[in-house]
Amino acid sequence: MRKLVPPYAIAVIAAAMFALSTLVLLVMVLANSGQTSQLRAENQQLSQRATHLSKALARFNEDQDDVVTVIEEMEAEIAELRSNYAHLGDTAENARQRLERANERLNRLTQLESEHQAAVRANEELQERNAILIERLATSRADIERLQQALDNQADPVIQLY
């Protein structure tokens, strides 16, 4: 029986894709706002982080494909173990080697989980920075509107003379 990808892995991928799409959307909003050079520099940093997260997600997806392959290989090995049960001595050595490989795979999966958690933390930090930038953008827009109103109010007496 072929096992499917675990649901938590799909959820992790979906969450990472959602976070990445949110980040890209925020970067696009900031790029279209025409802010100061400080915002452009921060936008560049966010873009670099998004690229890094995208690469990490691509590595995670590649590793996920490896996990499916590993599971299929393990199922084949289990079938082989059943057929070689009569040769218990040889099977014990094979089982030890398989256990070592399984431990290596488990270590790799643990490492992937750590990388994923680091990516999630980095994404949360990016979301916090984006929220601050959006707040600054709103403040800047409000300041511009007040300045425009002040300029409009100063221009009114001149217009009335004509």
N, C-alpha and C positions, 0 to 999 in steps of 0.2 A: 504494500500500500504506500503510495507516495504522500508524503506529508507536505502540507502547504506552509507558506511563510507564516511565522507566528504573528498573531494580531498586533502585538505590541510593536513589532518592527514596522508594520504598515502605519500604525499610529505615529510612530517616531518620524517616519518619512513624511507623512502628511503634515505633522506639526512643523517640521523643518521647512517644508515647501511653503506652508502658510507664513511662517516667519520671514522667509526669504521674499515672498511676494509682497508682504507688508513693508519690508525694508525697501524694496525696489519702488513701490508706490510712494513712499515718503521721500525717497531720493528724487523721484520725478517731480513731486510737488515742490521741493526745494529748488530744483534746477530751473523750473518755470517761474519762480517768484522774482528773479532778478535782484537778489539780495547783494549785500556788500561782499568784499573779498573774504572776510572772515567766514561767512556762510559758504562761500565757494570752497575754501580750504577744508572746512568741516565736511562739506559734501564730498570732496575728494577722499577724505579719510573714510567716510561711510561707504563710498563706492569700493574702496580697497577692502574694507571689511566684508562687504557683500560678496566680492569676488572670492575672498578667502572662505567665507561660509559656503559659497557655491561649490568651490573645489572640495571642501570637506564633505559636503552632501554627495558630490559625485563619487568620492572615495567610499563613502558609506554605502552608496548604491552598488558600487562594484563589489564591495565586501559582502553585501547582502546576497548578491548573485553567487559569490563563493560559498556562502552559508548553505544555499540551496544545493549547490553541487556537493558540498561536504555531506549534507544529510542524505542525498542520493547515494553517495559512495558508502556511507555508513550502513544504509539499508542493504546494499549489495554485499557488504562485508558480513552483515548479520546472516544473510542467506547462506553465504559460504561457511560460516561457523556451524550452522545447523547441519549442512551436508558433511562436514568434517568432524562431527561429534565423536565418531568411532575412533578417531585418531587424536585422543585427548592430549597426549604429550605434545604433539606438534601444535595443536590448537591453543594450548596454554601459552606457548611462546608467541604465537600470532596475536593472541588476546593482549599480551603485555605490550607488544608493539602498537597495536591499535589503541590501547589505552594511552600510551604516550602521545600518539597523534591526536587523540581526542582531547587530551590535556592541553596540547599546543593550540588546538582549535578553540578550546574554552578560554585559554589565555588571550587569544586574538579577539574573541567576542567580548571579553571583559575590557580589553583595550578600546574596542570600538564603542562600547557603552561609555567609557570615560571620555572619549573624543566627542561623542554625541552630547554628553552633559556639558562639556566645555563649550561646545557650539551653542547650546541652549543658553548658557550663562552669557556668552558674548552677544547673543541676539537680544537678551533682556537688557543688557547694557546699551546696545544700539537703540532699542526702543525708548529707553529713558532719555538718551541724548536727543533722539528725534522729537520727543515730547517737549524738551527744553527748547529746541530750535523752533518748533512750531509756535510755542508760547512767545518766543522772541519775535518771530515773524508777525504774529498778531499785534504785539506791542508796537513794532515798527510801523505797521500799517495804520494803527490808530494814531500814532504820532504824525505820520504823513497827512492823514485826514485833518487833524487839528491844525497843522501848518497850512494846509490848503485853505481851510476855512478862515484862518487868520489873514492869509493873503487876499482872499475874496473880500473879507470885511474891510481891509485897507483899500482895496480897489474901488469899492462902492462910491465914495465921495467923488472920485475923479470921474467916474461914469456919469454921475448926476450933474456935473458941470456942463457936460455936452448935451 
